Amino acid sequence: MFYQTTLTVSEGAAAATPTEYNVVELGFVPDRIEITNRTELNTMIWTKNLEDGHYYLRSEAGTLTKPTTGGPTLIDGSSKQALLGEATLRSFGFYLGKITDLTDIAAEVLDITVYREDDI
């Protein structure tokens, strides 16, 4: 399975915890997530071998780091009520925390590409 979208970071998306602004609903649990910030020219990569919140970040200058907080946390079909307080909605996908140079400023444009293992 393959999913692509573009979104613009809003004020709420800069939150460090799940909000309606930083949850990406897919209908499946991803195995790989790539997010490129068009504004800052940074790319975040998460794979299923990494823990929740961990990710690789390549900066515009080409530096590769492996931060351990703020990256994708999977939503595996459990009720969104636990995350967002929304009654009875169920979801598969992920949410993002606040990532410096990726999701920390409103109006940044993100290109998101998500893969499930049968496509990698």
C-alpha positions as CSV (number, residue, x, y, z in Angstrom):
1,M,0.0,0.0,0.0
2,F,1.2,3.5,-0.9
3,Y,-0.1,6.9,0.3
4,Q,0.9,10.4,-0.6
5,T,-0.4,13.7,0.6
6,T,0.7,17.3,1.1
7,L,-0.3,19.3,4.1
8,T,0.4,22.7,5.6
9,V,1.4,22.8,9.2
10,S,-1.1,24.7,11.3
11,E,-0.7,26.2,14.8
12,G,-2.1,23.0,16.3
13,A,0.4,20.8,14.4
14,A,3.2,22.2,16.3
15,A,1.9,20.5,19.5
16,A,4.0,17.8,21.1
17,T,1.0,15.6,21.8
18,P,-1.8,14.3,19.5
19,T,-4.3,16.9,18.2
20,E,-6.6,16.9,15.3
21,Y,-4.0,18.8,13.4
22,N,-1.1,16.3,13.6
23,V,-2.9,12.9,13.2
24,V,-2.5,11.4,9.7
25,E,-5.2,8.8,9.1
26,L,-4.3,6.2,6.6
27,G,-6.6,3.2,7.0
28,F,-3.5,1.0,7.5
29,V,-0.5,0.8,9.9
30,P,2.6,2.1,8.0
31,D,6.0,0.4,7.8
32,R,7.8,3.4,6.4
33,I,7.1,7.2,6.6
34,E,8.9,9.9,4.7
35,I,8.1,13.5,5.3
36,T,9.9,16.4,3.4
37,N,9.5,19.9,4.6
38,R,9.3,22.0,1.4
39,T,9.9,25.2,3.4
40,E,13.0,24.1,5.4
41,L,14.2,21.4,2.9
42,N,14.6,18.8,5.6
43,T,13.5,15.1,5.3
44,M,12.3,12.8,8.1
45,I,12.4,9.0,7.6
46,W,10.8,6.5,10.0
47,T,10.8,2.8,9.5
48,K,9.1,0.0,11.4
49,N,12.4,-1.0,12.9
50,L,12.6,2.2,14.9
51,E,10.8,2.8,18.2
52,D,7.8,5.2,18.4
53,G,9.1,8.8,18.3
54,H,12.5,7.9,16.9
55,Y,13.4,8.8,13.3
56,Y,16.2,9.9,11.0
57,L,16.4,13.5,10.0
58,R,18.4,14.8,7.0
59,S,18.9,18.5,7.1
60,E,19.2,20.9,4.2
61,A,23.0,20.8,4.6
62,G,22.9,17.0,4.3
63,T,23.6,16.2,7.9
64,L,21.9,13.0,9.1
65,T,20.8,12.7,12.8
66,K,18.7,10.2,14.7
67,P,16.5,12.1,17.2
68,T,14.6,10.0,19.8
69,T,11.5,12.2,20.4
70,G,8.8,13.9,18.4
71,G,8.8,11.5,15.5
72,P,5.9,9.3,14.3
73,T,3.9,7.3,16.8
74,L,1.7,4.7,15.3
75,I,-2.1,4.5,15.7
76,D,-2.9,0.8,15.4
77,G,-6.7,1.0,15.3
78,S,-7.3,1.7,19.0
79,S,-9.9,4.3,19.7
80,K,-9.0,7.9,18.9
81,Q,-10.9,8.8,22.0
82,A,-7.7,7.9,24.0
83,L,-5.7,10.2,21.8
84,L,-8.0,13.1,21.0
85,G,-11.1,12.6,23.2
86,E,-13.2,11.9,20.1
87,A,-15.9,9.4,20.8
88,T,-16.0,6.0,19.0
89,L,-13.8,6.9,16.1
90,R,-11.2,4.3,15.2
91,S,-8.1,5.0,13.1
92,F,-5.0,3.5,11.6
93,G,-2.1,5.8,10.8
94,F,0.3,7.9,12.9
95,Y,0.6,11.2,14.7
96,L,3.6,13.5,14.7
97,G,5.1,15.4,17.6
98,K,6.9,18.7,17.4
99,I,10.0,18.3,15.3
100,T,12.4,21.2,15.0
101,D,12.9,22.2,11.4
102,L,10.0,19.9,10.3
103,T,6.7,20.6,12.1
104,D,7.5,23.3,14.6
105,I,6.4,26.4,12.6
106,A,2.9,27.1,11.2
107,A,2.6,27.5,7.4
108,E,5.4,25.0,6.6
109,V,4.5,22.7,3.8
110,L,5.0,19.0,4.2
111,D,5.1,16.3,1.6
112,I,4.2,12.9,3.2
113,T,4.8,9.5,1.6
114,V,3.8,6.4,3.5
115,Y,4.4,2.8,2.6
116,R,3.2,-0.6,3.9
117,E,5.5,-3.6,3.7
118,D,4.0,-5.2,0.6
119,D,5.1,-2.1,-1.4
120,I,8.6,-1.7,-0.2
